[in-house]
């Protein structure tokens, strides 16, 4: 179960908030959380089509850089309009994607991030009428990425 203390630490991590007013003991715990995210969810990973994708996390922002392409950035606290490149990133080719929020899960054995938003239909690319939930994680053994996508 997520405690109030852990929820508060996650808010500091997720939104990249300043740590000046936080007690040193909590800063160390927050840095541990950030280190876990860095070690378990970032790096050059093998994506779903056996191509490499660079995944970075820094002060409230995810950055996904497919091979030889510009980065796709998802920032906490804002609406991220990713367009058709977001559709490709989230394995929904031909669709436009908007990510409204994300949740980082450190409570389970493996670290995951859940992206929440909406996507267009293939027939109507300008209408965002499908709710999107995409959970992403990394296999420790193979350094490859896994993704579970739910549309409603």
N, C-alpha and C positions, 0 to 999 in steps of 0.2 A: 504494500500500500504506500502511496506517495504521501509523505509527511509535509506539513506546512513549510518546514525548514528546507526540504528538498525542492519543493515547488518554488520557493523564493530564490534559491540558488539557480534553478533552471531559468527563471526569468532574467537574472543577471547575465547568464551565459547566452541565452537565446537572443536577447536584444543588444548585447554588447555594451551593457551599462557600465558606467565608471565605478571603480571599486574603492575610491578614496574614503568613503564614509563607512565602509564595512570593516568589522573586526578582523584582525589578522588570521585568526583560526578559520573563519569562514572563507577568507580569500584563498587559503591553502586548499580548502575543500572544493571551491569553485575552479581553481586551477587544475585540480585532479580531474574534475568533470570535463573540463575543456581538453585535457590531455587524453582522456578516454575517447572523446569524440574524434580527436585528431588521429589517434592510433587505430581506431576501429572503423572509421568511415571515410577517411581521406587517403589520397595517394593516386597513383596511376593504376586504374583498375581495368580488368577485362569486362567489357559490357556484354550485352545480350547477343550481339552479332559478331562476337570474337574480335571486336575492335577495341582499342584502348580509349579510355576516357579519364581525364584528370579531374579528380574531385577535391575541392578545397573548402575549408571552413575558416572563417575569420570574422570575429566581432559581429555576429548576427547575420552573416551572409554565406550562403552556399554558392559555389561557383563550379559549374560543370563545363569542361572543355573537351569536346570530341576532337579526335585527331584532325589536325589541319583546318579547324573551324573556330570562329569566335566563341568566347565563353557565353554561357547562359547563366545568369545570376538570379538567385531567389533570396530576397531580403526579408527579414522579420519585420512585422508591423506595417506592411504596405501591400497593395495589390500588385502582383507581378504578372504582367501581360507577356506571355512567352511566345504567342503566335504558333505558327506551324512547326518551328524548331522545338517548342515545348512538346508538341504532339510527337515528334520523333524521339525526344528524350524520354518521354513517358510511354513509349511503345504504342502510340496512337497515331500512326501516319495518316495524313490527310485531315487531321483535326487541329484546331487552335486550342491552346491551353492557357488558363489563368490560374495561378496559385495564390490563394488568399492567406494561407497560414501553413505552418509546419509544427510538428511536435517531435521532440527528440526523446526517445525512450532509453533511459539508462538503468531502469529497474530490473530488467530481465537479464538473463545470462549473456545475451548478445545485444549490442547497441543497434537500434534502428532509428530511422527518421520517417515520419509519416507526413506526406504532403497532401494538403486539402485544398480543393478548388473546384473548377468546373471546366468543361470542354465542349466544343461544338460537336455537332453531328457531321458526318462526312457529307451529307446532302446539303446542310445549311452551315457553312463554315463561319458565318457571322453571328450565329445564335448560340449562346452558351447555355444550353438547357440540360446538360448532363452533369450531375455532381460527380466529382472525381476524388478518389482517395487512393494514394499510391504509397505503399510501405516499401522502403528500400533498406537493404542491409548488405553486409559483405561476408562471404564465406571465408573463415580464417585460414583454412587449409590451402585454398587455391587462389586467393586474392581476387576472386571474381565477384561480381555484384549480383544480387538477386532482387527481384521486384515483384510485388503482389499488387495488382490493380483491381479496384472496384469501381464500377460505374453504376449510377442509379438515376 
